[in-house]
Amino acid sequence: QVHLAESGGGSVQTGGSLRLPCTVSGFTSTNYCLAWLRQVPGQERKGVAVIISDGTIKYADSVKGRFPISKDNAESTLYLQMNSLKPEDTGVYFCAADTDLWACRNGPALGQNAGTWFKHWGQGTQVTVSS
């Protein structure tokens, strides 16, 4: 059974940094897409960053250069390093996984309503950035 669990959220001022880890267990496929998505009240989950099993990494335009995504295979942990945070980065951050790579390779996994492309989810962690 696949299990994902995020941690590391919190409150920070504009310009600050946070690191979000997501432990991944029970995921045995060698072909996968792991992702971070953000949700704000009243809106669908939107993709932030994805990493594919072949090493391909893609980012939403709003976080390029600020939020590097990485994966530690030995620890089975996905990370999102959040730098130069802005108030508009506020939201609940989810890690997600799927074995279907199409959406991650071709863009939909980083768009609006990106949540429809992922089968496995963590519980989410709140990030609040104050001005």
C-alpha positions in Angstrom: 0.0 0.0 0.0 1.4 3.4 -1.1 1.8 5.9 1.7 3.0 9.5 1.4 3.5 11.8 4.4 4.5 15.5 4.2 6.0 17.6 7.0 7.9 20.8 7.4 5.2 23.4 6.9 4.8 26.5 9.0 4.6 30.2 9.1 7.4 32.4 7.7 7.9 36.0 6.6 8.4 37.2 3.1 11.8 36.3 1.8 12.2 33.4 4.2 12.7 29.7 3.5 11.1 26.4 4.3 12.0 22.8 3.4 9.2 20.3 2.9 10.0 16.6 3.1 7.6 13.9 1.9 8.3 10.3 2.9 7.2 7.7 0.3 6.6 4.1 1.2 5.1 1.1 -0.6 5.8 2.5 -4.0 7.5 -0.2 -6.0 7.1 1.0 -9.6 10.4 1.9 -11.4 8.5 4.4 -13.6 6.8 7.2 -11.6 6.2 10.8 -11.3 6.4 12.5 -7.9 5.1 16.0 -7.5 4.3 18.9 -5.2 1.0 20.6 -5.5 -0.5 23.7 -3.8 -4.1 24.3 -2.9 -5.7 27.6 -1.6 -9.2 27.9 -0.3 -11.8 27.8 -3.0 -9.4 26.6 -5.7 -8.3 23.3 -7.2 -4.9 21.9 -6.5 -2.2 23.4 -8.8 1.1 21.8 -9.7 4.2 23.4 -8.3 7.0 21.0 -9.3 7.4 17.4 -10.6 10.3 14.9 -10.8 10.1 11.9 -13.0 11.8 8.6 -12.5 14.2 9.3 -15.4 15.4 12.5 -13.6 13.3 15.0 -15.6 12.3 18.0 -13.5 9.7 20.6 -14.4 8.4 23.6 -12.5 5.5 25.9 -12.6 6.5 29.4 -13.8 5.7 31.0 -10.5 8.3 29.0 -8.6 11.1 28.6 -11.2 14.5 29.4 -9.6 13.0 29.5 -6.1 11.7 26.0 -5.3 14.1 23.2 -6.2 12.6 19.7 -6.1 14.8 16.8 -5.2 14.6 13.1 -4.2 16.7 11.1 -1.9 16.4 7.5 -3.0 18.2 6.1 0.0 15.7 7.7 2.3 12.7 7.4 0.0 12.0 11.0 0.6 10.9 13.8 -1.8 11.9 17.3 -0.9 10.7 20.8 -1.9 13.1 23.6 -0.9 11.1 26.8 -0.8 13.3 29.9 -1.0 12.5 33.6 -1.4 9.0 33.0 -0.2 6.2 35.3 -1.1 2.7 35.8 0.3 1.2 34.2 -2.8 3.0 31.0 -2.0 0.7 30.5 0.9 -1.4 27.3 0.8 -1.6 23.7 1.7 1.2 21.7 0.0 0.6 18.1 -1.0 3.0 15.6 -2.3 1.6 13.2 -4.9 2.6 10.2 -6.9 1.5 8.3 -10.0 2.9 5.7 -12.4 1.3 7.4 -15.4 3.9 9.8 -16.7 2.0 11.6 -19.5 0.7 14.5 -17.4 4.2 15.2 -15.9 6.0 15.1 -19.2 3.5 17.2 -21.1 2.3 19.9 -18.8 -1.0 19.1 -17.2 0.6 18.1 -13.9 1.7 21.7 -13.4 -1.5 23.3 -14.4 -4.8 24.2 -12.8 -6.7 21.1 -11.5 -3.5 19.1 -11.6 -4.7 16.9 -8.8 -6.8 14.9 -11.2 -3.6 13.4 -12.6 -2.3 11.7 -9.4 -3.6 8.6 -7.7 -1.6 8.7 -4.4 -1.6 11.6 -2.0 -0.2 12.8 1.3 -2.3 14.6 3.9 -0.9 18.0 3.1 1.0 20.6 5.1 0.1 24.3 5.6 2.6 27.0 4.5 1.8 30.5 5.4 3.9 33.5 4.2 3.2 36.8 5.8 4.2 40.2 4.4 
